[in-house]
Structure formats: C-alpha cells, structure tokens
C-alpha cells in the first residue's frame, strides 16, 4: 500500500488506499505520490524503473509505443515526443476512465497491469547447432514493462488514422484490461505469450 504524503497524482487522484494484490508485482509497481510526475531521467540505470511512479512510466510509454517484432512501422527510442503532450493525453484518458467506471483511474491502471502482466514467455536456446524455444519465467519489472507496452500499442492501433483519439483508445484499453475482457489487446498478447510458453515446455 502506498504511503500517504498528503497530496495526489495530478492533484486529482488519491493513491494512498490503492493495494497491489499480486505479490509478484509489489516490488515492481511504484505508487509513491509525486508533486510533479516527471523524473527527468534521474533513474536511467539498472532496476531504476522501480523508483519511477507507475503513472509516469505509462506516460513515458505513450510517446513511443514501440515496434512489433521485426516490423519497424512505428519509431522507437529517440522519437519520444513532448512530455507535456503525453501528460495531457494521459490526463484526458484518466478523466474518461473516472467518468465511465466511477473509480479511481490509478486503481484501474494497477488492476489492468495485474491482469495483463504475463507470467511466462519463451526465449530461444541454441543446442548442437539447432535452435529451440524454451519457456521461462518473466521477471517482475519485465512483466510491468510488457503490460505498459501492450496498453500503448493497443491504443495506438485503435486510434492511428481513425476517428477515435489516442486518449479514448487508451481509456478503453485500460478499462477492458482491468475487467479481464478478452477484447483487450494486452490480454490477447498475454494469453498468446503464456500459450507459447506452455507449448515449449
């Protein structure tokens, strides 16, 4: 449970009562309140992501949703966009979530991450000149990273060259994931990852 410092995310959403139910993710989801949701890259180091508030991690992901496998249709890494623009998109998405669900949007985000974070995935090992898929457990930080990536990729797919805005698509994706709805892009990717891991055991 987050420690109460007496202030809220965006001065709107109280996160002091939010509880992370998945024990495997408690160390990877940071719910410490921040007056300014922008760490200016202070935590760019190994395991530094656990020091960054989960809302900021999602906000950073919005600017660069990333490529799909070997298809580099969308730029990654260097073209991260403006932080203020990402913040406005996330704030609008949070307002839509609050309006539709009557719940704290940060709580909806945490629930969505818990539902969408994969427990197993596959890697490729080479043995005797042949390559084999091998099922592996996913670390807590990578579980959260994958969930956040899939939220933004799903929102990007549903809004790119469409009438729906990125904020509307992101709000819809988070709500679907928090409800364990199979229409969620992140849930589909999680199930696909775990299914591949099961077949590679």
VENJO-V19128 format. One record per pair of residues at least 12 apart in sequence whose C-alpha atoms are under 6 Angstrom apart, sorted by the first residue. I is the first residue (numbers start at 1). GAP is how many residues later the second one is. If there is no record, write none. Layout:
I GAP
I GAP
//
This chain:
1 17
1 18
2 14
2 29
2 30
3 13
4 12
25 115
28 22
28 112
28 113
29 25
30 20
30 23
30 24
31 22
37 19
59 27
62 90
63 17
63 18
64 12
64 16
65 87
65 88
89 78
92 75
93 74
93 78
97 74
108 70
111 67
112 62
112 65
112 66
113 34
116 31
116 70
116 71
116 74
117 26
117 27
117 30
118 25
118 72
119 18
119 19
120 16
120 17
120 18
120 74
120 77
121 14
121 15
121 72
121 73
121 76
122 12
122 13
122 14
122 75
133 67
134 66
135 62
135 65
135 66
150 36
151 35
154 31
155 14
155 15
//
